[in-house]
């Protein structure tokens, strides 16, 4: 476990600080080898089991404690896999703006912070690991972004830092209040106590601070406005990490902190969270119907899909918690696939403005066009693909929420979410009609090169994951079942 967490962080820090003068090719090999070794270590830790538990700040009762359970295992494997894929993708796309070693080092630092976040068993340690990703992601957006306007890159990076810093501060206040009243920072002890030692008012205050802070990270409507500029500006690898890893840290935090430790307080906030998630589903889909920038469109679709995760969590049942965890991982695979495709198109075309006539991908780039269609089909929730089970179970959980929830409100949210899923089909067909079927291009418009080399391998792995999760959902659902039963989805 210690080596799993230390390896990408140590190598990433060396690349950023001491290896900045490293030529492109050696830097790529170092990053790829580190990411591959990290994935192997993650598989070994999951298969054999490993944990770390030693005193950290004994005067405050805090421990250096890392370990995995059924909730964190899928996210650790997802993070390690995505880490290897983005490191490999550097062979297909190396953004400008700084040294290649710094870029690759930032990717590894983000991976290290995410792995530590998913493995942390101490609430303060969770917060510290959560914040490790902030600076490297800021560099990826602000320095290596693919927007040619430096002011746009700076604006997106500053908005990312401002929103996440405010969210982190709010979350830290909730963690400190929880620790002060519960007397421990051990997440397992806090979950076992389920807030029993805390009064109703304290539980509500802790839950409100934690939910508000983590809502920025998810992101939940209306705290989502930092996400589209960050996605649009970030390089392809940064967009993939942001969608497939960083957003998962927010929903994972909701499960580990308010849902597990202060369930009574979370129950009282659940209706507000359900409405916010539902509004995000419909709002994100409506924006996607008119958005002209394809990369920004995929970003808004992420807001909509994360709304299903939030709605499922708010439902308060074990089915809802299972749906949220499944949709979390499924969205990671689908969004990574779409951002790699769209990033490749932007690199080929110079922009992904949907109003510009383009050659039909089905004719000029059949492999790239097929993968785009697969990602769009998964995004609209087509049965047999990764997106279906999470959204279907989320709507089902909202239709039959826990007894403490208002059934009328959650049924209304379920109906609205189903409408949002229908709108997702509409915008997916819009994109397919424009990009895959194509408009009649001007004679000067060159054909689009098809995917090849490393890019084809990366897309192939993600495509297999999207299909595999849809065809065999019980592999993931069975992994999380026991841990979900222990949490119980709330009181």
N, C-alpha and C positions, 0 to 999 in steps of 0.2 A: 504493500500500500504506500509506504513512504517513497519508494522509488517511482511509483506511478505518478505521484503528485509532484515530486521534485524534478524529474527528468525534463519535461517540457518547459517548466518554469526556469530552471537553471540554464538550459541551452538557449531559450528565448532571451533571457536577460543578457547572456554573453553576446548573442548576435546584435542586440540593440546597443550595448555599451562597448564591448571590446572587439567585436567582429564587424564593425561598420565598413571597414575597408576591404572586406572579403569580396572577391569577384562573384559575379552572378552564378556561375555554374557550381562552384563549391558551396555557396550559400544555399542553393537549392537542394543539393545532396544532403547537407547537414540537416536542414529542416525536414526533408522527406524521411531521412533515416530516423530522426528523433520522433516524428509523428508515427512512423511505422512501429518503432519500439514501444511507444506509448500504447498503441492499440493492442499489441501483443501482451503487454503487461496488464492492460484492462481486462482482456479475456482471461488471463491467468488468475487475476484477483477475483473475478466473478466466479470462475470455475472452482477454485480451491478455497476461496474465502480468506480474507486478511483484514486486519484492523490495527489501528494505532490508538493507544489510550495512555497518556502520561500527563503529569501535572504541567500546567502552563503558567497560570497566575494563581497559585494556591491560596494566597491571601484573599482573593475574590471568589474562590471556588470554581475557577475556570480551568478546563483541561484541554490539552492538545489531543483531540479525539476525532478520529475518522473511521468510518465503516460504511458498509453498503447493506441495503435491504431490497425488498422487491420493488419499492418505489424508485429508488435511486439507480438500481442496476441498469434498466433500459436507457436512462439518461446518460449514464457514464459511457455505455457502449456507443450511444448515438454521438456523444461529444468526441470520443476517441476516433470514431469512423470519419466524422466530418472534419476533424483536425487533419487526418491523413489526406482526405480528398482535397482540401484547400491548399495544403502544402504541395500536393502533386499538381494542382491546377496552376501553380506558379510557372510550370513549363509551358503552359498555353498562354498565360497572360501575366506579365510582370509590370505593374503600374509604375509610372514615373512619379517624381515628387520627393524622392529621397533615395538612400542606398537600398539595394535589394535585401541586404542582411537585416536592416532595421524593419523593413516590411515583413519579412518572414519571422523575425523575432517577435514582432507584435502578434502575429497569428498564434505562435506557440504560447505566448503569455496569456492571451485570451483563453486558449484551451486549458492551460494550467489553472487559471482562476475558476473556470467553469467546473472542472473536475473536482477541485477542492470544495466548491460550493455544494455539489451534489453528494459529496462524501462526508461533509462536516456533521458532527454529532453534538456540537456545542453552539449555542445561539450566537454568542459573540464571534466565535470562529467562523460561523456561517456568514456573518456580516462582513468580516474582514476579507474572506475569500470572494464574497460578492463584489467588493469594491476593487479587487485586483484588476478586473477587466476594464475599468473605466478609462485609465490613461492610454493603454494600447489601442482600444477601440477609438478613442478620440483622435489619436495619431492616424489610424487607418482612414477615418472619414476626412479629417482636416488636411492631411498632407498627401495621402495617396488617392484621394477621391478622383473619379473620372470626369467630374465636371470641370470644364476648362476655365470657368470663372472662379478666381481665387476667393472672391467675396462670397459666392454661393457655398463653396467648401467650408469657409470659416463660419458662415451663418449656421450651416447644418451641424458642424462640430460643436459650436458653442451652445446651440439649442440642445443637443444631446447631453452635453455635460451639465447644463443648467437644470434640465428636467430630472436627470438621474440623480444629481446631487441633492436636489430638494426631496426627491423620493427617498433617497438613502437616509437623509437626516430624519425624516418622519419615521421611517422604519426603525432607525436606531433608538429613537425616543420610545417607541413601542417595546423594543427588546429590553431596554433598560428598566422601564416600568414593570415589565413582566418579571425580570430578574429580581428587582427590589421587593416585589410582593411575594413571589414564589420561593425565593431564597436559593435558586439553583439556575444554572445556564445549560444543564444537560437536557438536550432535546428529548431523549428517551424518558427521563424522569418527568419532564413537563408533560409529555404526551400521556404517560401512564396516569398522572394525576388528573389530566383532562380539566385543569382549571378548578378542581374541587376546593382548593385552599383560597381561592379568590372570590370576592363578592361579585354580585351581578354588575354593579357599576364599574368595578375595576376591569372585569372581563370585557365590558363594552368599550371602555377607554383603550385598553390594549388592542382589542380587535380593530377598532377604528384607526388607530395609528398604523398598525401593521398593514391593514388592507389599503389605506390611502398610499402608504409608501410603496407597496408592491404593485398597486394598480398602475403606477407610472411605468414600471418595468414590463408589465404584461404585453402591451399596454391596453388599459380599459378606457373606453370612451367616458369622458371627454379629455383624458390625459394622454391621448394618442398622437398629438400633433407634432411631436418630435420625430416620430418614426418615418413618415414618408420622405422628408428631406434627407434624413440619414441614409435610408435605403437607396434613394435616387442618386445621392452623391458618392456613396462608398464604392470602392472597387468591388468586383464580383466576389472575391474571397471574403471581403468584409461584409457584404450583404448576406452571403450564405451563413457566416458565423452569427450575424445579428439575428437572422430569422430562425435558424435551426438550433442555436445554442442559447443566446442571451435572453430571448423571450421566454424560453423554457425555465430559466432561472427564476423569473417572476412568478410563474404559476407553481413551480416547485416550492417556492417560498410560501405561497398561500397555503399549500397543503401542510408543510412542515410547521408553520408558525400559527396562524389564527385557527385553521381548521382543526389541527391536532391538539393545540395547547389551551385555547380559550373557546371551546365549541359553543358555549352559551352566548358569548358575545358575538361570535360569527353568525349564529342563527338570527340574532336581532338585526344584523346588517345584511343578511342574505337577500331580502327582497330588493334592496337598493342595488346590490351587486348584480342580481338577475336582470333588472331593468336596464342597467348600464351595459351589460353584456349583450342584451338583445338589441338595444339601440345601435351598438357597435356593429352587430351583424348586418342590420338593415342599412345603416348609414354607409358602411364600407362597401356594400354591394351596389348601392345607388351611385356612389362616387365612381366605382369601377365601370359603370355603364356609360359614363361620359368622359372619363379620363383619357387623354390623348397620348401621354407618355407611358409606354408599356412597363418600364421598370417601376414607375410610381404606381401604376395600376396594381402590380403584384404586391407592392407594399400595402396598399389599402385593402387588398384581399386578405393579407395577414391580419389586419385589424378585425375583419369580419370573422375569420376562422378562429382567432383567439377568443372572440366573443362566445363561441360555442363552448370553449373550455371553461370560461367564467360562468356561463349559465349552468353547466353541468355541476361545477363545484357548489354553486349556490343552492342547488336542489336538495342537498343534504343527505342523500341516500348513498348506499354503497355502489349502486349502479351509476349514479352521477359521478362519484369519485373515480370509478373505473373508466367511465367515458372520458373524463377530463384527462386522466393520465394517458389513455390511448390516443386521444385527439392531439395531445401535446407532442407525442413522439411522431405520429403520422404527419402532422403539420411540418415538423422538422424535416422529414424526408421530402415531402412534396414541395415545400418552399425552396429547399436547397436545389432541387431539380430545376424548378422554374427560374431561379435566379442565375444558375449556371447557363441555361439556355438564353435568357434575355441578355445576360452579360456578354455572351458570345455574339449575339446579334448586334449589340451596341458596338462591339469591337469591329465587326465586319462592316456595319452600315454607317458608323459615326454617330448615329442617334437612333432612338427607337420611337420616334414620333409616328403615331398611327395614322396621321393624316397625309404622310408622304407615301406616294405610290411605291410599292415594293414588288420584286419578283416573287412568285408563289413558291413557298418552301417545299410544297409537295412535288414541284417539278425540278427545282434547282438543287435542293438540299433535302432529299427524302428522309435520311436518318435524323437530321436535326428537326425536321418537321414532325416526324413520328414521335420523338421524345417530347416536343412541345405539346402535341395533342394528348399524349399520355399524362403530362402534368396538368393540363387544363381539365381533362376528364376526372383526374383524382381530386382536383380542386373543387369541382362542382358536386362531388360526392357520388360518383358513379359506383354502383355495387361491384365488388371484386377488386377495388383499388383502395389504397390506404385511407383516403378521406371519408369513405362511406361510414365505417363503423363508429368512429368517434362522433360524427355529427348525428347519425341515427340514434345512438345511445344517449347523446346529450338531449335531444328532443324528447325521447322516451322518458328520461329521468325528470325533465321539467314537467312533463304531462302527469307524472305520478311522483310528486316530491315527498320528502319526509313529512311525518305528521305535524311537525312544528311549523311548517311553512303554509302560507296561504295558497290553497289549491287553485282558487280562481285566478290569482295573479300569475302563478307559474304556468297554468294552462294557457293563459293569454300570451305569455312569453314564448311558450312552445309553438303556438300558432304563428306568431311573428317570426320566430327563428326559421320555421318551415318556409315561410314566404321569402326570407332572406336566402335560403338554400335554392329556391326557385330563381331568384335574381342572380345567384351565382352561376346558374346554368345559362342565363341570358348573357352575362358579360363574358363567360368563357366561349360561348358560340360567337360573340362579336369579335373577340380576338382571333379565334380560329378562322373566321371568315375573312378577316383582313390580312393576317400574317400567313396562315397556312394555305388558304385558297388563293390569296393574293389579289391585288388590283392589276389593271393593265399598266405596266410600267412604261416610262418614257424610254426611247431607244438608248439614251445615255446611261441608264441605270444598269450597272453590272449585275451579273448573277451572283448568288450568295454561295460562297464555298461551304461544302458540307463539313460536318464534324469529323475529326480524325485525330489520331495520336492519343495523347494524354486526355484531351477533352472528351474523346469518345469513351475512354475507360471510366472517367469520372461519371459521365452521364449514364453509362451502362450500370454501374454499381447502384446509383440512385434509382434508376428505373426498376432494377430487380427488387430493391427495398420497397418501393411503392407498390409493386405487384404482390410481393411476398406478404406484406402487412395486410393487404386486402384479402388475399386468398386464405391465409392462415392467421386470423386475428387471435386465436386462442393461445398462440405462443406468447404474445405480449400480455394478454388478459390473464393467463395463468401465472405469469411471473409476478404480477402485481396483486393477485387475489388475496394472499395471506396477509400482506401488509395493509391492504385496504380494510380487511376484516378487523384487524387490530385497531385501526383508527375508527372504523364504524361509520364514517361519513358524517360524524357529528353526534350530538346527544340523542 
